[in-house]
């Protein structure tokens, strides 16, 4: 047959998400996908029920009400906001519009697994840059830039590490990259990082920075797939030209708007995550398990080697607990553990303690 896919497509390894089912356990404790253990806000659930009456209607094409709500809560310019089917779609728009054959897309070695997929889907070449002690290395990124570089995807806080670099380092990167390069700040976990705006101030001060955010994490709407981006108006205008006009349903728009307006619920989730995240890390360190300070809603437990990590994962599964093996992210010795609610956190730590013989 002469029917063949575009170059680069068959080089894409299929993305594998966190496991949600476990044989022999009807309701496993799922700490494998960085989900909000408290679910969506009550206001979002009410909006979901009300939206049923509009299922026969087409949604708006400009997402004006949701963009206005995002702008009010985060003190942003609504005209510079674009909404997508998860932040993944906004990341895809950027690759689709600004990278192609002969171009290079930079990502760091422990960054989101979708970055090289997006690059290859656009026909571009992904370039992996080393991190330094599980943290983004700005100088290494700058050294990797060439005339062919078009996009830099940067996760901050990092996934699966939970580490982050300060805004001053990101600003240094934005100032030093070549003129043709867009710096994309993937902020899926920004709300969990105290005192960090996700790069919004850099977007407003520069013409080469884009910020993305999601409703999947702190807002507990992973099942609805809603995200957004904040960019210079010229870039938003370009991205909207490839966005499908009805990419978000009435239900998605209504529920997301209700969720972002419920700032009290968001703050509750943030505070509980911060408290339990610190507790989990302290307990892991006390058990002799390496664990960097995290600024997200998960911790990366690093065992002595891959064999010990696999054995611990197996022991957790025996107890009906799902965490995430992250060998594909460069940590064969690691288990990424979502910060759950208090009973969930205590259950997984107690299980790890039993595995280590410290219970």
LUMNU-869477 format. One record per atom (N, C-alpha, C): residue in one letter; x, y, z. Coordinates in pm, whole numbers, plus 32768, in hexadecimal, padded with zeros to 4 digits. Atoms other than C-alpha are relative to their C-alpha. Example, Ala and Ser with C-alpha at 12.3 -4.5 7.8 and 13.67 -1.06 7.14 Angstrom:
A80597F898000
A84CE7E3E830C
A805A80788000
S7FAE7F897FFA
S85577F9682CA
S7FB3806D8049
***
This chain:
X80537F878000
X800080008000
X8056807C8000
X7FB77F838003
X806D81637FBD
X7FD080638069
X80337FA77F96
X7FA781F480E3
X80607FFA8075
X7F9E7FFB7F93
X80A8826181E3
X7FE9807D8054
X800E7F897FAC
X80A0834F830E
X807080637FE8
X7F997F9A800B
X81648490831B
X807F7FD58049
X7F8280217FBC
X82D684718378
X7FFA80278093
X7FFA7FE57F71
X830A845D84EF
X7F8F7FC1804E
X807480347FB6
X81B283D08546
X801E7F76803B
X7FE680867FCF
X822782688564
X80737FF98064
X7F997FF97F99
X834682D98644
X7FC580218088
X80427FDA7F83
X8247833C874C
X7FE07F848052
X8025806A7FA3
X823182538877
X7F7B80268041
X80847FE27FC9
X80CC823988F6
X800B80288093
X80017FD07F75
X808C82FA8A38
X7FB27F9F8057
X8042805A7FA3
X803182208B62
X7FE2804E8081
X80277FB77F88
X7F6D82C08C7E
X800C7FAA807C
X7FFC80497F82
X7F62825F8DEB
X7F937F978007
X8060806E7FF7
X7EB781138E30
X7F9280228063
X80727FE37FA8
X7D5D81278ECC
X7FBB7F838032
X803F807C7FD5
X7CF77FB78EEF
X806A7F9F8031
X7FA2805E7FC4
X7D997EA78FBC
X7FB57F7D801A
X804480807FF5
X7D367D3A8FA0
X7FFF7FD18091
X800F80307F77
X7CB07CB190E6
X7FDA806B8063
X80247F907FA8
X7C5D7E099173
X7F9480537FBC
X80717FBC803F
X7B077E9B9126
X801180988001
X7FF07F6E7FF4
X7B607FF8919F
X808D801F8032
X7F787FE47FD5
X7CDA802991A5
X801380938023
X7FDA7F777FE1
X7D74815F923B
X805680317F8C
X7FBA7FD48078
X7DDB82189100
X8051807F801D
X7FA47F907FEB
X7F0B82F69135
X806580037F8D
X7FA880108074
X7F9582CE8FD5
X7FEF806D7F97
X801C7FA0806C
X7F0683F48F0E
X7FF78092802D
X7FFC7F757FCD
X7F2E852C8FE7
X7F7680437FFD
X80887FCB7FFD
X7DB685569009
X7FE280408087
X80297FBE7F84
X7D0E8632910D
X7FAB7F9D8051
X804B80647FB4
X7C9B85449222
X7F7880328030
X807E7FC77FD2
X7B828634927D
X7F9C80147F8F
X80597FF48072
X7AEE86349120
X7FE480907FDB
X80237F788027
X7A4787639082
X7FBA804A8072
X80457FB07F9B
X79B58880914E
X7F697FE87FF9
X8092800E8003
X7844886E91B2
X7FC0805C7F98
X80377FA68064
X7804899B90D2
X80137FC97F73
X7FE9803D8083
X789E88E58FAB
X7F9F7F8D7FE8
X805E806E800E
X77C287B58FEB
X7F7380347FE5
X80837FC4801B
X768D88938FF5
X7FF780317F6F
X7FFD7FD1808A
X76F3892F8EAA
X7FF67F8B7F9F
X800880788054
X771E87D28E18
X7F6E7FD27FF1
X808C802B8006
X75B887788E71
X7FAC80617FAD
X804E7F9D804B
X752C88BD8DE6
X801E7FF97F6B
X7FD88001808D
X75EA888F8CA0
X7FB47F987FAE
X804880688049
X7519875F8C49
X7F90803A7FAA
X806F7FC3804B
X740488488BD2
X802E80407F7E
X7FCC7FBD8078
X74E988D68AC2
X80467FA17FA1
X7FB680618051
X756787948A26
X7FDC80087F6C
X80297FF7808D
X74A687DA88E5
X8032807F7FBD
X7FD17F818035
X7549893188BA
X80957FFB7FE3
X7F727FF1801B
X7694897D8816
X803D80628065
X7FBE7FA27FA4
X778F8A2788FE
X8030807C7FB8
X7FC57F88803C
X78268B7C88C7
X80847FDC7FBE
X7F81801A8043
X794D8B8C87E0
X807280528039
X7F957FA87FCE
X7A0A8C9C889C
X801F7FEA8094
X7FE6801F7F73
X79F58C128A01
X8006807F8057
X7FF27F7C7FC2
X79BD8D7A8A70
X7FE87FFE8097
X80207FFE7F70
X791E8D338BC3
X806B7FB88052
X7F9680467FB7
X7A248C358C2C
X808080517FFF
X7F877FAF8004
X7B408D128BB6
X7FF58078805E
X80137F8F7FA5
X7AAC8E368C79
X80107FD58092
X7FF380317F77
X7A948D638DB5
X80927FE28023
X7F71801A7FEA
X7BFD8CEC8D91
X804A80848014
X7FBD7F7E7FF8
X7C6A8E538D59
X7FE780448085
X80207FBF7F81
X7BB68ED08E8F
X80497FBE8074
X7FC380477F8F
X7C3B8DC28F77
X809780118001
X7F6D7FFA8007
X7DA38DDA8EFB
X8036808A7FD9
X7FD97F778023
X7DA78F4F8EA5
X804E80037F7C
X7FC280088083
X7DF38F148D36
X7FAA80487F98
X80477FC58070
X7D8A8FA38BE6
X7FB47F917FB7
X8051806B803C
X7C688ECF8B62
X801B7FEF7F6C
X7FE68008808F
X7CC38F2089FB
X807F7FB17FE0
X7F8380498016
X7E108E6B8A2A
X7FF57F6F8030
X801980887FCF
X7D708D278AA7
X7FC37FAB7F91
X80398062805D
X7D298BF689CD
X7FDF7F83804F
X802A80777FB8
X7C6B8AC48A49
X80097F857FA7
X7FEF807A804E
X7CA2895E89E0
X7FCE7F868048
X802580827FC7
X7C4E87F38A1C
X80767FD08054
X7F8B80117FAC
X7D3D87E08B3F
X806D805F7FD1
X7F907FAE802D
X7E7C88A98B38
X804E7FB97F92
X7FBE804C806B
X7EFB87908A56
X7FDF80397F76
X80277FCE8084
X7E3388208935
X804380857FE2
X7FBB7F818016
X7EC989798965
X80927FE77FDE
X7F7680258020
X802488DD896A
X800A7FCB7F71
X800280358089
X7FC6882A8828
X7FF180707F9A
X80117F8F805B
X7F4F896C8783
X808780457FE7
X7F807FB9800B
X80A38A0887CA
X805E7FB57FA2
X7FAA804F8058
X816288EA8727
X7FCD80027F71
X803D80028085
X806F88E08603
X801A80827FB4
X7FF47F7C803F
X80928A5585C1
X808F80307FEF
X7F7B7FC37FFE
X82018A948606
X80747F9F7FE9
X7F948060801A
X82C5895485BD
X7FDA7FA77F8B
X801980578073
X82EB8876848E
X80807FBA7FD6
X7F8980458031
X83E387AB83C0
X807A805C7FFD
X7F847FB27FFC
X8547882283F6
X800E8053807D
X7FFC7FB27F84
X84EF88CE853E
X801E7FA68078
X7FE3804A7F85
X85568868869E
X7FAB80358073
X804F7FE07F8A
X8489886187DE
X804A7FCA8079
X7FB180277F8B
X8545885D8928
X7FA37FDE8074
X804080237F81
X84CC87AC8A62
X806B7FC7805B
X7F9B80347FA3
X8583873E8B9B
X7FE87F6C801A
X800180927FFA
X85D085D58BEE
X7F907FC68057
X806B80327FAA
X84C985B38D00
X7F7D80497FE8
X80797FB4801E
X83C0868A8C57
X7F8D7FA67FD7
X807B80468025
X825E86288BF2
X80177FAC7F83
X7FE8805D806E
X826184FA8B0A
X7FBD802A7F7E
X80457FD5807A
X817885AA8A15
X8055805E7FAA
X7FB47F9D804F
X827E86AB89A8
X80407FC37F83
X7FC88038807C
X834185C888BA
X7F947FCB7FA2
X806F802D8055
X81F6853A883E
X7FCB80757FAE
X80327F8A8047
X817A869787E5
X8062802E7F96
X7F9B7FD88062
X82C186E88738
X7FFC7FA67F85
X8000805E8071
X82BC85AE8662
X7F7F80087FB1
X80807FF48047
X814B85D98610
X800080767FA1
X7FF57F8B8057
X81A4872C857A
X806E7FEF7F98
X7F938016805E
X82C8869684B7
X80848036802F
X7F857FC57FCB
X83CB873E8596
X80527F97804A
X7FA6805A7FB9
X84EE86A0864F
X800780268094
X7FF37FE07F71
X84DE868B87CD
X80917FF6802D
X7F787FFC7FCB
X862086E48880
X7FF87FF98098
X800380117F6F
X864C866189E2
X807B803E8040
X7F937FBB7FBA
X871F87348AD0
X80077FCA8090
X7FED80377F7A
X87B286AE8C14
X7FD78065806B
X80197FAE7F8A
X873E87308D64
X80767FF18060
X7F9480057F9D
X8823876F8E8C
X7FC37FDD8088
X803680307F7F
X87CD86A58FC4
X7F6980108006
X80938004800A
X866386828F55
X7FC1808A7FFA
X80337F798012
X863D87F68F12
X802580347F75
X7FE67FC68084
X862588B58DCB
X8081804F8004
X7F7F7FBB800C
X877A89378D5D
X7FF580657F8E
X80127F968064
X874F8A858CAA
X807780077FA2
X7F897FF68055
X88B48A8B8C2B
X80067F8D7F9C
X80028072805D
X888E892F8B93
X7F9B80167F90
X80647FE28067
X8754899F8ADC
X803880657F9D
X7FC77F988057
X88048AD58A55
X806B7FC57FA6
X7F95803E8050
X89298A0089E2
X7FC67FA97F90
X803E80578064
X8836891F8922
X7FB8804D7F92
X80467FB08065
X87948A3D8863
X805480117F82
X7FBE7FEC8080
X87E98A5586F2
X7FA680567FA8
X80537FB5805E
X87688B0C85C2
X7F807FB47FDE
X80768051801F
X867289EC8599
X7F9C7FFA8073
X805980077F8C
X85DB8A1086F6
X7F88805C7FEC
X807A7FB0800F
X84728A8886EF
X7FB180088083
X805080067F85
X83D68A20883E
X80547FC2806F
X7FCA80407F88
X844F89D6899E
X7F8A7FE4805C
X806880277FA0
X835A89138A79
X80417FEE8089
X7FC480027F7B
X83A289458BEA
X7F937FE78068
X805F801E7F95
X82E188A28D09
X803480398084
X7FD57FC37F82
X82EF896B8E4C
X7F84801B8056
X7FAF806A7FC7
X82B388D48F4B
X800B7F887FA2
X7FE480718057
X834987A28EA8
X7FAB7F868021
X8047807E7FEF
X829A86578E74
X80567F937FC0
X8033802D7F7E
X82EA85598F00
X804F802D8079
X7FA57FDD7F92
X83EF86078FD6
X7FBF8055806C
X80397FA27FA1
X831A8715907A
X805A8077801D
X7FA37F917FE9
X844A87FA9075
X7FDD80757FA5
X80177F8D8056
X844689578FE4
X807580608007
X7F9B7F978002
X85298A758F83
X7FBA80868015
X80407F7F7FE3
X84E98BE08FEB
X7FDE804E7F82
X802B7FAE8071
X843F8CDE8F0B
X8075804D7FC4
X7F8C7FB68033
X85898D9A8EEF
X804F7FAE7F9B
X7FBA8057805E
X86288C6D8E42
X7FB27FF27F7E
X805280098079
X85048C508D51
X800B80817FB0
X7FEF7F808044
X85238DC38D04
X808780077FB9
X7F7C8002803F
X86968D928CBF
X7FFD7FAE7F80
X800D80538077
X863E8C7E8BCC
X7FB6804A7F92
X80507FB88064
X85348D4E8B1D
X804F80717FC0
X7FB07F918034
X86298E6E8AF5
X806F7FD37FA3
X7F88802C8047
X873F8D988A63
X7FE57FA77F88
X8019805C806F
X86918CB0896B
X7FFD804D7F7C
X80027FBD8083
X86A68CFC87F5
X7F77803E7FE2
X80797FB3801D
X85A58DE88761
X7F8D7FAC7FCA
X806A804E8042
X84E88CD686A5
X7FC17F98805C
X8029806B7FA6
X84A78C0087DB
X7F90802E805D
X806A7FEB7F9E
X83698BEB88AC
X801E7FAB807B
X7FEF80477F82
X83968B8C8A1B
X7F757FE18037
X8084802B7FD1
X82688AC18A8E
X800D7FCC808E
X7FFC80257F73
X82358AAA8C06
X7F847FAD8021
X806D805D7FE2
X8160897A8C52
X7FE880038096
X801D7FEB7F72
X80BC89D08D9F
X7F907FAA8034
X806D80577FD2
X7FE088A28DE2
X7FF57FFB8097
X8000800C7F6E
X804688AB8F51
X801D80848046
X7FDE7F7C7FCA
X80748A218F85
X7FB5801F8080
X80507FDB7F8B
X7F598A40907F
X80357FC58082
X7FCA803F7F89
X8013895C9170
X8084803F802E
X7F7E7FC27FE2
X81518A31916A
X7FE8808B803C
X801B7F837FB9
X81458B4A9268
X804E80757FC2
X7FC07F85802D
X818B8CA991E6
X802E80017F71
X7FD38008808B
X81B18C4A9078
X7F8980197FA4
X806F7FDD8059
X80D98CE28F65
X7FFE7FAF7F80
X7FFD80548077
X81318BDA8E65
X804380407F88
X7FC07FB9806E
X81E78CD88D90
X7FA780687FBF
X805C7F9D803A
X80BE8DC18D52
X804380887FEF
X7FBD7F7E8009
X81948EF28D99
X806480037F8D
X7FA280078070
X82948E7C8C99
X7FB580087F7B
X80517FF8807A
X81848E4E8B93
X7FDD80917FE3
X802A7F768012
X81148FB48BCA
X8074805D7FE0
X7F8C7FAA8015
X827490408BBE
X804E7FE07F81
X7FB1802C8073
X82F68F808A90
X7FA67FCB7F91
X804D80328071
X82858F13893A
X801E7F727FDB
X7FD480868026
X83268DBA893E
X7FE07F968069
X8021805E7F95
X82898D108A6F
X7F6B7FE07FFD
X8089802F7FF8
X81498C418A83
X7FF37FAD8080
X801C804E7F87
X80B28BB18BC3
X7F857FA97FE9
X807680558007
X7FC68A878BD2
X7FD97FD3808D
X8036802E7F7F
X7EE78A178CF2
X7F927F9A7FE6
X806480698011
X7DEC89038D31
X7F9A8002806F
X806880157F9A
X7CA788BC8DE9
X80057F708035
X7FFE808E7FDE
X7D0B874D8E0E
X80377FE3808A
X7FB9801F7F85
X7DDB87688F49
X7FB8803B8079
X80387FCA7F84
X7D7A88549062
X7F6880107FF8
X80917FEE800D
X7C1C888B8FD4
X7FB57F7A7FF4
X803F80837FFD
X7BDB87138FC3
X7FA97FE07F88
X805380158076
X7B5587108E5E
X80497FB37F91
X7FB5804C8063
X7C40861C8DB4
X7FA77FB67F9D
X8059804B8056
X7B1B85598D29
X7FB980537F98
X80437FA98061
X7A9186898C70
X8060803A7F99
X7F9A7FD1805E
X7BDA86F08BC6
X7FEC80937FDB
X80097F6F8017
X7BED886C8BE1
X8086803E8028
X7F857FB87FE0
X7D2289488BD3
X7FFF80877FBD
X7FF87F7C803D
X7D918A9F8B6B
X8090802E7FF5
X7F7D7FC58011
X7EB78B6B8AFB
X7FF980968007
X7FF57F6E7FFA
X7F2A8CD18B29
X807B80277FB0
X7F957FE4805F
X7FFD8D6C8A18
X7FF4808D7FCB
X800E7F818048
X804A8EAB8959
X7F8C7FF97F9E
X807880018055
X7F1B8F11888C
X801F7FCD7F73
X7FDC802D8086
X7FD48ED08746
X80057F677FF9
X7FF980917FFE
X80128D6787AB
X7F767FC28014
X808880327FEC
X7EAE8D33882B
X7FB280067F7C
X80447FF38081
X7E308DAF86DA
X80277F8E7FA3
X7FD1806F8054
X7F048CA8862A
X7FC37F7D8030
X8032807F7FCA
X7E998B8D8712
X7F6B7FEE7FE7
X809180098016
X7D288BDE86EC
X7FDD7FDB7F70
X801A8022808C
X7D488BA98575
X80017F6A7FE7
X80028091800F
X7D858A3585A6
X7FA57FBC8067
X805B80387F9C
X7C9F8A0786D2
X7F787FE47FC1
X8086801F802F
X7B5C8955867E
X7F9D80608044
X80587F9B7FC5
X7A3D8A4E86B5
X7FAF7FCD8076
X804E80377F92
X797B8963879A
X80517F99804E
X7FAA80627FBD
X7A9F88BC884A
X7FD87FE68091
X803180167F78
X79FD88E789A1
X7F6880038002
X8091800A7FF9
X7897888289F0
X7FC780648065
X80427FAE7F9B
X7798894A8AB6
X801C7FCD808C
X7FE580397F7C
X77D0885A8BD7
X808D8022802E
X7F767FDE7FDB
X7949888B8BD4
X800C80938027
X7FF57F707FE6
X79288A058BC5
X7FBE80278083
X804A7FDB7F88
X78228A1D8CD8
X80447FCB807E
X7FC3803C7F8A
X78CE892F8DC8
X80868042801F
X7F7F7FBF7FEA
X7A2589CE8D96
X7FED808C803A
X80187F7A7FCC
X79988B298DD2
X7FD97FFB8094
X8028800D7F75
X78F28AB88F15
X80767FD88058
X7F8D80307FB2
X7A2F8A078F87
X80638070801D
X7F9A7F9A7FE9
X7B168B2E8F57
X7FCC80718057
X803A7F987FAA
X7A248C1A9003
X7FFB7FD58093
X800980337F76
X7A198B3A9138
X808B8003803F
X7F777FEF7FCE
X7B5D8BC591C3
X80117FC8808D
X7FF580397F79
X7B0D8B509325
X80207F6C7FFB
X7FE4808E800E
X7B0889E592B8
X808D7FE97FCD
X7F78800C8035
X7C468A1491EF
X80678014806E
X7FA17FE57F95
X7CF78AA6931D
X80037F8E8065
X800480747FA6
X7C83898593F7
X80557F8E7FC8
X7FB3806B803F
X7D14888B9300
X8095801E8004
X7F737FD97FFF
X7E5A894D92EC
X803D7FEF808B
X7FCC80077F78
X7E8389639465
X80107F70802F
X7FF8808C7FD8
X7E3887F394A1
X80727FB97FB8
X7F93803C804D
X7F26878C938C
X80878028803A
X7F807FD17FCA
X803F8863941B
X801F7FBC8085
X7FEC803E7F7D
X800F87D5957A
X80267F6D7FF3
X7FE88090800B
X800286699513
X807B7FE07FAD
X7F8680138052
X8117868D940F
X807C80078058
X7F907FF47FA4
X82098700951D
X80087F86805A
X800480737FA7
X819985E89603
X80327F827FB9
X7FD68076804B
X81C984DF94F5
X809780007FE8
X7F707FFB801B
X83248557949B
X80507FE58080
X7FB880167F82
X8391855F9607
X7FFF7F6D8027
X8009808D7FDF
X831683FC963A
X80577FAB7FA4
X7FAC804A805E
X83C4837F9500
X809480118024
X7F747FE87FD9
X850C8421956A
X80227FB3807F
X7FE9804A7F85
X84E7838596C3
X80107F6B7FE7
X7FF3808C8025
X84C882329618
X807E7FE67FAD
X7F86800F804C
X861082719563
X7FED80027F6A
X801F7FF8808F
X856D82B49411
X8015808F7FD0
X7FE27F7A8033
X85F283DC9349
X7F82803F7FC6
X80777FBA8030
X84EC84E392F8
X801B80958002
X7FEB7F708008
X85208647927C
X7F86804B8034
X80727FAB7FDD
X8449876392FB
X7FAA80137F83
X805B7FF68072
X83178768921B
X7FAD807F8009
X80557F898008
X824F889691A6
X7F827FE07FB0
X8074802B804E
X813A87CA9102
X7FA37FAF8059
X805B80537FAF
X803186CF9173
X802B7F6E7FFC
X7FC680857FFD
X811785A19175
X808D800B8038
X7F7380087FD7
X8267853391FC
X80417F917FAE
X7FB480668048
X8374846C914A
X80587FB88066
X7FB280527FA4
X83F48356922B
X806A7FB67FB0
X7F92803D804A
X854C82E291B7
X80417F958056
X7FCC80717FB5
X85B881899229
X80927FE57FDA
X7F71801C8017
X871180EC9226
X801B7FDD7F6E
X7FEE8028808B
X86E0805B90CB
X7F787FD77FC6
X807C80258043
X85DE7FE78FCF
X7FBF7F868040
X8037807A7FC5
X85B67E949076
X7FB2801E807F
X80487FDF7F84
X85557F2C91C3
X7F80804C7FE2
X80797FB58025
X8461801D911D
X7F957FA17FCD
X805F80618035
X83BF7EFB9063
X7FC57FAA8070
X803080527F91
X83A87E2D91A1
X7F9E804F8057
X805B7FAD7FB1
X83077F4E925E
X7F7D80137FB7
X80797FF18050
X82127F879143
X7FAB7F828009
X8049807E7FF6
X81B37E18914F
X7FBF7FF08089
X803780097F78
X81837E2792C8
X7F88805C8010
X80717FA37FF9
X80A27F5792A6
X7F877FC87FB5
X806E803A804D
X7FD37EA8919C
X7FBC7F90804F
X803A806A7FAD
X7FA47D829286
X7F9F803A8066
X80567FBE7F9E
X7F067E799378
X7F9780597FBE
X80687FB48044
X7E297F14926D
X802180917FEB
X7FD57F748010
X7EF780519237
X8049800F7F7A
X7FC17FE58081
X7F5380D990E0
X805080818006
X7FAB7F8B8011
X807A81C790B5
X80397FF87F72
X7FD17FFA808B
X813C821D8F78
X80947FDD7FF7
X7F76801B8024
X827A81778F00
X802A80687F99
X7FD87F918058
X834182878E4E
X80857FE57FBC
X7F888021804B
X845681CE8D9B
X800580467F7B
X80057FBA8080
X83E1826D8C57
X802480928009
X7FD97F747FE9
X842A83C08CEE
X8091800B8030
X7F737FFD7FD9
X858F835F8D41
X801A7FDC8091
X7FF080267F74
X855382DE8EA2
X7FD57F6E8015
X8025808C7FEB
X855281608E9D
X7FFA7FDC8094
X7FFE80197F70
X8596816F9014
X7F92804B804A
X805F7FA67FC1
X847082589052
X7F707FD07FFD
X8091800D7FFE
X8303824790B4
X7FC6808B8018
X80457F817FEC
X8230837F9084
X7F7D7FE48049
X8073801B7FAA
X8127838D9193
X7FAD807F800B
X80597F8E7FF4
X7FFF8479917C
X7FE2801B8093
X802B7FDA7F79
X7FAD853992BA
X7F687FF18004
X808F80167FF5
X7E5684B19312
X7FC5804B8076
X80367FC87F84
X7D7185079432
X804C7FC28075
X7FB0802D7F8D
X7DEE84C79593
X7FFD7F698013
X7FFE80927FF2
X7D77835C95AE
X80527FBC7F91
X7FB5803C806E
X7E0B83109457
X809580108012
X7F717FE87FEA
X7F5A83AD94AD
X80367FA5806E
X7FD380567F92
X7F7182F095F4
X80047F6D7FD4
X8004808B802C
X7F1181AB954B
X80797FDC7FAB
X7F9080218057
X802081BD9440
X80848006804C
X7F837FF77FB3
X8130822C9533
X800D7F88805E
X7FFB80757FA8
X80D481179628
X80257F837FB0
X7FE080748053
X80E5801B950B
X80947FFF7FD9
X7F717FF78022
X823E809894A2
X80547FDE807B
X7FB7801E7F85
X82B08085960C
X80027F688018
X800280927FF0
X82407F19961C
X805F7FBE7F9B
X7FA480358066
X82FD7ED594D9
X8091800D802E
X7F767FE87FD3
X84367F6C9570
X801E7FBD8086
X7FEA80427F80
X84057EA596B0
X800780618073
X7FF77F9A7F97
X83D97FE49779
X7F7B80168046
X80847FEC7FC2
X826C7FBF97DB
X7FFE7FC9808E
***
